């Protein structure tokens, strides 16, 4: 596809795509039916030129509304299910929302927006929806306790990496993701399914992992995406038997060698890749060689018009895929003077490869020394009996602070004393003394945020 002044998501749908569908645990809607039906009570024309908050209870309804609204609405703000209700009015004001699409109208009656459009699973559409302009896609950042920032994209920017990878419509991929499609990572997979002519199996909040995987198997999922924490949860659940995807994709967190090797062993016939992307920077690159980190040759310009550089250890990205701006009256600048997004992800060069070491804002202080917890976790996770870990600091009356590591074992019956000794030995061999955990605690599970990342709020 060549860039156009005006194109919309529905332009990729074709009546010839028989058998392709978007489904959740209860319903399935074919892509061809989406062209003939509407999920918006009163029709999509009522929302022409409006700034719309998309606030449905489930992902399927959101998926249908996204397809209808793109190219019709002026703006479309995707509301994730974990949005703090206390932040709603500020976000509506910043995004200048003048309409809400929801399947729960009473919930939004006090939002201060006059026009609330109900949504339900589709009814026949009168006439054909025409693309009227370029819709501004608005998404919320995650990982903050305050009001999240609103980030602005266009479909052309969101689809840049997908188009660059090629649209293999004859392959009929069946995509699924652990993400919610109202977050950047999940939205990318949803767009890959729709633009690539495939099907999409949506995750279900609160669904037991075994039931989710059984549903993936029954729908014949071939391509699956999630964070490393998502995949670690699957590997230690015992639910992977019978699931045989052709392609596995990791993003959203550092993909260390342990999780890549674990996936390769469990899914020997799958191609396994990890991608770098963020809500602000867009998709930077994908690595498919089975190794953690990324080749140093990617720094500078590369084939897809993505330019990267390292400034004070932080990765910066400039491309057509980056967000246009933060939205809001008091929004800060998104890029530097040269148009680069400072990702805040810290990297270091080891030989001919850059390795991610952690977030600049996630550093913990150990006796006045700065430590990236992810660096410690990567060493711990290499132990064959470890499935996942979390490092954090804890106050010490003697040294001021120490490193404490919570560790989940792949086999709860493993000899914990031996494992603890072996972890400490590996840490002493690979890390500076102040980074070596003073305490290792074995736990049954570690929490994951709604965005699929290891929860660090109590770290």
ChimeraX attribute file (.defattr): number of C-alpha atoms within 10 A of each C-alpha:
attribute: neighborCount
match mode: 1-to-1
recipient: residues
	/A:1	8
	/A:2	5
	/A:3	9
	/A:4	8
	/A:5	7
	/A:6	13
	/A:7	18
	/A:8	23
	/A:9	19
	/A:10	21
	/A:11	14
	/A:12	12
	/A:13	18
	/A:14	13
	/A:15	12
	/A:16	10
	/A:17	17
	/A:18	12
	/A:19	12
	/A:20	21
	/A:21	21
	/A:22	25
	/A:23	20
	/A:24	18
	/A:25	14
	/A:26	7
	/A:27	9
	/A:28	15
	/A:29	18
	/A:30	16
	/A:31	25
	/A:32	17
	/A:33	16
	/A:34	24
	/A:35	19
	/A:36	16
	/A:37	19
	/A:38	24
	/A:39	24
	/A:40	26
	/A:41	16
	/A:42	13
	/A:43	19
	/A:44	18
	/A:45	15
	/A:46	15
	/A:47	21
	/A:48	18
	/A:49	16
	/A:50	20
	/A:51	23
	/A:52	28
	/A:53	24
	/A:54	23
	/A:55	26
	/A:56	24
	/A:57	14
	/A:58	19
	/A:59	22
	/A:60	26
	/A:61	22
	/A:62	24
	/A:63	22
	/A:64	22
	/A:65	26
	/A:66	20
	/A:67	21
	/A:68	26
	/A:69	27
	/A:70	26
	/A:71	26
	/A:72	24
	/A:73	26
	/A:74	19
	/A:75	27
	/A:76	27
	/A:77	25
	/A:78	23
	/A:79	20
	/A:80	23
	/A:81	16
	/A:82	9
	/A:83	14
	/A:84	12
	/A:85	8
	/A:86	10
	/A:87	12
	/A:88	16
	/A:89	15
	/A:90	13
	/A:91	21
	/A:92	21
	/A:93	14
	/A:94	17
	/A:95	22
	/A:96	17
	/A:97	21
	/A:98	18
	/A:99	22
	/A:100	27
	/A:101	25
	/A:102	24
	/A:103	24
	/A:104	16
	/A:105	16
	/A:106	10
	/A:107	10
	/A:108	16
	/A:109	13
	/A:110	10
	/A:111	14
	/A:112	14
	/A:113	17
	/A:114	12
	/A:115	15
	/A:116	20
	/A:117	21
	/A:118	17
	/A:119	23
	/A:120	17
	/A:121	17
	/A:122	18
	/A:123	15
	/A:124	13
	/A:125	18
	/A:126	10
	/A:127	8
	/A:128	9
	/A:129	18
	/A:130	13
	/A:131	20
	/A:132	16
	/A:133	17
	/A:134	19
	/A:135	24
	/A:136	20
	/A:137	23
	/A:138	27
	/A:139	26
	/A:140	22
	/A:141	17
	/A:142	18
	/A:143	13
	/A:144	9
	/A:145	8
	/A:146	10
	/A:147	16
	/A:148	17
	/A:149	19
	/A:150	22
	/A:151	24
	/A:152	22
	/A:153	22
	/A:154	20
	/A:155	19
	/A:156	21
	/A:157	17
	/A:158	22
	/A:159	19
	/A:160	21
	/A:161	22
	/A:162	19
	/A:163	18
	/A:164	12
	/A:165	12
	/A:166	10
	/A:167	16
	/A:168	13
	/A:169	13
	/A:170	10
	/A:171	10
	/A:172	16
	/A:173	22
	/A:174	23
	/A:175	26
	/A:176	26
	/A:177	26
	/A:178	21
	/A:179	26
	/A:180	24
	/A:181	22
	/A:182	25
	/A:183	20
	/A:184	26
	/A:185	26
	/A:186	21
	/A:187	19
	/A:188	22
	/A:189	24
	/A:190	26
	/A:191	21
	/A:192	22
	/A:193	26
	/A:194	22
	/A:195	20
	/A:196	22
	/A:197	26
	/A:198	25
	/A:199	28
	/A:200	30
	/A:201	26
	/A:202	26
	/A:203	25
	/A:204	19
	/A:205	14
	/A:206	7
	/A:207	11
	/A:208	10
	/A:209	17
	/A:210	15
	/A:211	13
	/A:212	21
	/A:213	20
	/A:214	17
	/A:215	18
	/A:216	25
	/A:217	17
	/A:218	11
	/A:219	16
	/A:220	17
	/A:221	23
	/A:222	20
	/A:223	22
	/A:224	22
	/A:225	23
	/A:226	26
	/A:227	26
	/A:228	26
	/A:229	27
	/A:230	19
	/A:231	21
	/A:232	19
	/A:233	19
	/A:234	16
	/A:235	18
	/A:236	17
	/A:237	12
	/A:238	11
	/A:239	16
	/A:240	17
	/A:241	13
	/A:242	11
	/A:243	18
	/A:244	20
	/A:245	22
	/A:246	17
	/A:247	18
	/A:248	23
	/A:249	21
	/A:250	25
	/A:251	22
	/A:252	21
	/A:253	22
	/A:254	26
	/A:255	23
	/A:256	23
	/A:257	17
	/A:258	23
	/A:259	23
	/A:260	21
	/A:261	16
	/A:262	17
	/A:263	21
	/A:264	16
	/A:265	11
	/A:266	14
	/A:267	19
	/A:268	13
	/A:269	12
	/A:270	17
	/A:271	17
	/A:272	23
	/A:273	20
	/A:274	29
	/A:275	21
	/A:276	19
	/A:277	22
	/A:278	17
	/A:279	22
	/A:280	26
	/A:281	23
	/A:282	27
	/A:283	27
	/A:284	22
	/A:285	16
	/A:286	16
	/A:287	17
	/A:288	14
	/A:289	11
	/A:290	15
	/A:291	18
	/A:292	22
	/A:293	23
	/A:294	23
	/A:295	16
	/A:296	14
	/A:297	11
	/A:298	17
	/A:299	17
	/A:300	14
	/A:301	15
	/A:302	12
	/A:303	8
	/A:304	16
	/A:305	16
	/A:306	21
	/A:307	18
	/A:308	20
	/A:309	16
	/A:310	16
	/A:311	11
	/A:312	7
	/A:313	16
	/A:314	18
	/A:315	20
	/A:316	23
	/A:317	26
	/A:318	24
	/A:319	21
	/A:320	18
	/A:321	25
	/A:322	29
	/A:323	25
	/A:324	17
	/A:325	17
	/A:326	22
	/A:327	20
	/A:328	17
	/A:329	9
	/A:330	8
	/A:331	13
	/A:332	11
	/A:333	11
	/A:334	19
	/A:335	21
	/A:336	11
	/A:337	8
	/A:338	7
	/A:339	13
	/A:340	19
	/A:341	22
	/A:342	19
	/A:343	18
	/A:344	15
	/A:345	19
	/A:346	21
	/A:347	22
	/A:348	15
	/A:349	14
	/A:350	11
	/A:351	9
	/A:352	10
	/A:353	16
	/A:354	19
	/A:355	21
	/A:356	22
	/A:357	21
	/A:358	20
	/A:359	18
	/A:360	15
	/A:361	10
	/A:362	17
	/A:363	16
	/A:364	21
	/A:365	18
	/A:366	20
	/A:367	13
	/A:368	10
	/A:369	10
	/A:370	13
	/A:371	22
	/A:372	20
	/A:373	25
	/A:374	22
	/A:375	19
	/A:376	23
	/A:377	20
	/A:378	22
	/A:379	21
	/A:380	28
	/A:381	22
	/A:382	19
	/A:383	16
	/A:384	13
	/A:385	18
	/A:386	21
	/A:387	23
	/A:388	26
	/A:389	26
	/A:390	22
	/A:391	27
	/A:392	25
	/A:393	21
	/A:394	18
	/A:395	13
	/A:396	12
	/A:397	8
	/A:398	7
	/A:399	9
	/A:400	13
	/A:401	19
	/A:402	23
	/A:403	23
	/A:404	21
	/A:405	25
	/A:406	20
	/A:407	23
	/A:408	21
	/A:409	22
	/A:410	18
	/A:411	12
	/A:412	13
	/A:413	7
	/A:414	12
	/A:415	10
	/A:416	14
	/A:417	8
	/A:418	9
	/A:419	16
	/A:420	16
	/A:421	12
	/A:422	14
	/A:423	21
	/A:424	18
	/A:425	12
	/A:426	15
	/A:427	20
	/A:428	16
	/A:429	12
	/A:430	14
	/A:431	14
	/A:432	10
	/A:433	11
	/A:434	18
	/A:435	22
	/A:436	22
	/A:437	22
	/A:438	15
	/A:439	14
	/A:440	17
	/A:441	12
	/A:442	15
	/A:443	13
	/A:444	10
	/A:445	15
	/A:446	16
	/A:447	14
	/A:448	15
	/A:449	14
	/A:450	17
	/A:451	23
	/A:452	21
	/A:453	19
	/A:454	19
	/A:455	16
	/A:456	16
	/A:457	10
	/A:458	6
	/A:459	14
